[in-house]
């Protein structure tokens, strides 16, 4: 506690003012009085710097958005060039080159299967858009009874009302439960449990019973992030696509966290297909006969969901943007002179030109070979963290591309908070989820960075586990209390 007569340092001053004026996200503000936010003065590459000159490796990419490091010169140049030309124009009745190019390029990455792109502002809004488009398209086709949705146990899709309705994380959902529509929650696949087949069987049972009333199933592909980086096999996704086609139900794939190269392919869904759509085939000529089915039949070389949502990394951590990609079948359900049959969702900054310019610069990186670089970086992480598997308190060390995680046995009270704070002493900015420690770093990993991260995580883990929960919490409270 700093005496009122002692001048505050810039670091302390920003902490005090932030706690007084800023309502921070995903934060119990009563805890912010004890554990104040870390003031960041600047960023460069994977590093963030506070007002006292200390640096921190951004191991979680600032909530999974920062793909290429902070203040990246190439992304900044694209935004600055667009700023001098056209910062923004409404996308209702107007259009502009960055939005058109971005939509075309993303569609091409699906081989044209998802040929129509709707723009949003953030991940939750993209989920809302996809849910509304699914329901409304069924209604326009004379099937208004298809208005129910299915999500997976422990799934997370955002915190607006519609997105919360298909989210199964109690700490986010329960307070607002009376406001939410009722969604069906089905068993999640989890490689740690080896239950992928059982999860598919549970989905089949539900679709068999309620398929005529279900508009869509929504899932996070390969990794359920907020559940604690729960990973599962792509075979589940292929089986789910088949079920959704069989029972005429849309499949919404939420790639907000796992898109843009995180899993090893640009779209996580590409693990389903026998060849990567990063070098996309020519667009197919027709749609599946069933409403909103994949482009081509299930026996074709590539299958796709009916919707993919993107956000987070699509602008490399520079500008807010989200997108919903969907099929010709869904798009045609709205095609009419009747305004009431149109999709009238909008927001003022839809398709913002600055954000689209940043996203096009991100796609340029992938066109230039970013996925190969990611594969090499993922291998470096795997090698550096391999020794951690023998730690007596570590379980289920696992990895999917540039996502690495492990569970801590008997983590104790406020483990995530204690770990986050202790990591700062080792130049590491990291936020565990419950008892799960995970890394989703910027795509800037070399052998030195991988070794640094493994060492810093190990030192932090040992420091946190060596203290009793009570004494460590008291110590940290004293060290970081707001001035």
N, C-alpha and C positions, 0 to 999 in steps of 0.2 A: 504494500500500500504506500503510495507516495504522499508525503506530507503536503498539505495545502499551501505551505509556504515555499515548497521546493518547485522551481520551474519545471514544467513538463518537457520531456524530450519530444521531437517531432513524432516518434513512434508512439509514445504514450498519448500525445494529443490526438492523433488520428484514431486511436483506439477509443478514447473517451468520447469523442464527437460521434463516432460511428455507432457506438452502443446507445447514445442518447437520441440519435436522429434516424438511423437506418434500421428498418425491420428486416433482419437477415433471413434468407431462405433456409429451409430445412434446419432450423435452429430454435431451440427453446431459449427465448431471450433472457430468462432468469439465469440460465447457465452462461450466457454471454457476459453477464456481470462478473462471473468467476473466471471464465475462460474466454477472454476477449478475442475478437478476430485479429488475424495477423495482417498488419498494414503492408501492402506491397507497393513499392515505389516504381519499379520498372521490371521488364522481362527481356531476356535475350536467350534465344535458343531454348533448351530445356530448363533453363534456370529462371527463378524469380528472386528479386532482391528487395529486402525491406529497407526502411529508412535509416537503419544503422549499418547498412552495408553487408549484412549477412545474406547468404544465398541459400536457395532451397531448390532441389531438383523436383520438378513438377511431375511426380510419378503417376498421377491420375489424370494428366492432361487437362487440368482445370474443368473437372466434370466431363471428361471424355471428348472434349471438343477440339483440343489443340493438337493437330496432326503433325505439324512441321516445326514446332517451336514458336516461341513468342517473338513478335516484331520481325517476322520473316520478310525479307526484302522483296521477294517475288510477289507474295500476296499483297503486301503494302503497295507495291507499284501498280498492281492491277486496280486496286481500290482508288488510288490517287488519280490514275488516268481516267477512270470512270467519273470520279468526282468533278473533274474539270469539264466533262462532256454532258453528263445527264445523271444527277444523283438519284432522281426519282420521278416517275410519272405514274398516274393511276393506271392499273391494268384492265380496268373496265372501259371498253371503247377505245383503248390505245394499246400499243405493244412496243417492245424495244428489243434490240438485238441481243443483249445479254440473256434475257429470259428465253427467247426463242432458241438460241444456241444451247443453253443449258438443258432445256426440255428435249431437244433433238438428241443431244449427246447421251443423256441418261436413258432415253428410249432405246438408242442404239445398243447400249450395254445389255439390254434384255432381248436383243435380236428383233426388236419391234413388237414383242409380245405385250409389253406394257407401254403403249404408244401415246398415252395422254397424261399430262403432268399438270397437277393443280398445286398452286403455291400457298404456303402458310407462313407462320412466323416462328413457331417453336414446335417441339416434339408433341406436346399435348394437343396443340391445335391441329397438327397433322392427323393424330388419332381421331379427334372429333370429326374431321373432314371425311376420313375413310369410313367411319361408322355411319355418318349421315348419307354418304354416297351409296353405301351398301343398302341401307334400308330404303332410301328414296328410289333407287333403281329397281328394286323388287316391286315397290308400290306402283311405279310407272308401268311396270310390265303386268299389272293386274294381280299381283301377289302380295297384297298389303298385310296378309297374315304372317309373313316372314319378317318379324320385328324383334326377335330375340338374339342375344349374342352369347358367345361362349369364350371363356378365357381359361388360362391354366392356373393351377394353384401356385401361389406366391409370385404370379406374374405382375409386372409393373408397366403401365402405359401412360403415366402422367397424372396430373392432379387437378385438372379441370373436371367439371361434373361428369361429362360423358366418359372421359378417360378414366376417372376414378371408378366408374361403374364396372369397368373391365379390368380393374386393378385389384389384386388380392394380397395387399400388404397392409396389415391391420393398422399400423401406426399412422399411415396416411389416410386410410379409408374410413375407419370406424366412426370418427367424429361427425362425418357427413353422410353416414349410411341412410338416414331418413330421407335424404334428398335424391338418392340414386335409383336408377332403374335396376331391375333385378337381372343379373347375368348368371349363366350357368358356369360353375367352376369345376374343372375336370383335373384329374391327377396329372402332375407334371412329369415329363421324362427326366431322369437324373442318372447320369453314368455311374455315380457313386453307389446307387442302389440297384443298377442293372434292371430297371423297370420299364424300359422303352416299350416293350411288347405289351405289358399290362396297361401302360398309359394309352396306347393306341386302342386297346380293347375297351377301355373305359370311354374313350371318345366315340367309338363305334356304337356302343350301347346307347349313349345319349343321342347321337344323330339318328339312330334307328327309331328312337322313341319320339323325338321332337323335331326332326329334320324339316318337316313341313312348316314349322314356325320359326326356324332359326335363319337369320339373315347371314351371319358370318361367324367364323372362328378367328380370334386374334391371338397371335403368339409372338414371342421373341425368338428369333432363330439361333440355334446352337448354344446360346448362353443367356440365362436369365440373370440380368445384372443385379437388380435390387434384392433379389432372393439370396445373394451371396455368391455371384458368379457360378451358378449351377450350370454345368455343361452336359450336353447329350449329343447323340450321334445323328448325322444327317439322314440316316435311314428312317428315323421318326418323321422327319419333314416330308420325305417322299411318301410314306404311308399316309400321313395326314392329308397331303394333296389328293391322293386317290380317294380317301374317304369323303372329302369335301366335294369332289366331282361326282361321286356315286350318289350322294344325298342332296345334290344341288344346293350347296352352301358356299358362300364366298369364303376365301381364305385371305386374311389380312396379315401380312408379315411386317412386324414393327422392327425396322432396321435402324431406328434412331440412334441406338447405342452401338450396334454391331455392324453397321454399314461402313462404307468408306475405308475398306481395307483392314479393319480390325481383326477379322477372323482368318485372313490369308487370301481372300478374294474380295473384289470390290463390294459386291453384295454378298452377305453371308449365305443367301439362298443358293448361290452358285455352287456350293458344296453338294447340293442335291443333283446337279446336272453332271453328266459324264465328261463334258468339256466346258471350259470356262467361257462365260459370255463376255469376258474382258476383251476377247477378239471376237465380236459378235457375228453370228451367222446372218445371212440375209433374212429380212423379215418374212414371216410366214404369211400365207395368203388368207387363212381363215381362222375362225375361232372354234373352240370346242362347241359341240351342239348344246351342252348343258349351260344354263345361265351362269355367266361369269367364270367358266372353266378355264383351264390353262390354254395357252396358244399351242395348237396341235394336240393330239391325243396323248394319253399316258404312256403309250408305247413309242412315242417319238423320242428323239435324242435329248431334247430339252423340255422341261415343264416349268411353269412359273405360277406363282400365286396370282390372285385377282387384284391385290393391292400391295404395294410396298411403300412404307413411309420412311423418309429420310430427314435427318436434321443434324444436330451436334457437329460432327466433323465435316459436313459438306462445305462449310466456308473456312475450314481450318482454324476455327476459334477466333474469327475476326468479326463476323456480322451475324445477327439472328436471321435464320432462314429455315424453313421446312418445306417438304414437298411430298405429294402423294402421287404415285404412278399407278395407273390402272389400265384396264383392257378396253378394246374396242366394244366388247359386248356391254360393259358398264356404261361407257360413253354414249353408245347409241340409245340406251334406255332413256336418256334425257333429251335426245334430239327431237325438237318439236317447235312449232310456232307458238305453242301454248306456254306462256311465261311460268305458269304454276308447275309445269313439268321440268323447268330448268333448275340447275343447281345454283342457287343465288347466294351461297355463302361468300363472305368477303371480309377483308379488313383493309384499313387505309394503306398499309404498306405492302400489300400483296405483290409479290414479284419484284421487290425493290431492286433497282438496277445496281446499286453498290454491292448488295449481297450476292446478286447473280454474277457480277463480275468476279467477286472473290471465289464463288463456287466454280466458275469456269477455270480459274487459275488452279484450283485444286484438281480438277479433272485433267488439266495439262500435266500435272505431276504423275498421275496414274498412266496417262498415255505415254509418258517418257520412261516407264519401267518401275514405278514405285512398288508394285506388288513383289517383284523379284527382290528389291531391297528389303522389303518387310520380311520376306522369307528368311533372308540371311540374318536380319536383326532378331527375329524370333528364335532362331537357332542359338544365337549368342546368349539370349536370356535363358533358354533352356539349359545350356551348359553351365552358366554361372549360378543358377539356382538349384541345380541337381543335388548338391550336398545337403541342402536344407531338408530333403526328404528323410534324412536319418535323425533329424531333431526329435527328441522324445515327446515334445508337445505339438508337433506339426502332423497334420493328417491331410490326405487327399491333395498333395501338391499336383496341380493340373494346369494345363495350358491349351489355349486355342488361338493360334496365330500370335498377335500382339497383346493377348490377354493372359495374364498369369495369376494364379490364386492358390491359396492354401488355407485350411481351417486350423484354428488353434484350440486345443482341448483345454477345458477349464479356464477360460480366458479371464474370468472375474468381472467384478462390477465396473461399468464404464470402460471396458477394454478399448473400444474404438477411440474414445476421447483420450485415454491415457497413451495409447500408441501414437496417435496423431501428434500429441504434444511432445512426447519423448523423441519422436523422429526428427523434430526440428534441430535438436542438438547434433544430429548426424547429417545435417544439410539435406533433409528429405521432407517434402510436402506430400503427405499421403493420408487418406481417410479410409480406414477399414469399414466394412459393413458387418456390424455385430462382431462375431468372432472370426470373420473371414478377412484376411489380409489379401489385397489384390493390387496388381500394377497394370495400368493401361497407359504406358508412357508415350510421349511424342515419338514419331518415327525418326529418331536421331540417335539410335543405339549403335555404338561401336563396342569393341571388346573392353575398353576402359570404362565406358558408361555402364555396361552390364555388370562388370566386376564391382564398380562402386555401388550400384543398386543392391546387389546381393549382400555385400558387406554391411551397408547401412541398414538394410532390413533385418539382418541377423543380429546386429548390435542392438537395434531398437527392441527387437523381440526379447532378447535375453535380458535387457535392462528392465523392461516392463514386467516380465514373468518373475524376475528375481525379487521384486518388491511385493509386499502384501497389498491387496487392493486398497485397504483403508489408508495405509501410510503413503502409498503412491499418490492417491487422490488428494490427500491433504497437502503433500509436498507440491504438487502441480498447482493447486489452488493458490498457495502462498506465492509461488513464483510468477504467476501470470495474472493475478487479480487486477482488475481495471483500476487505473489511478483515479 
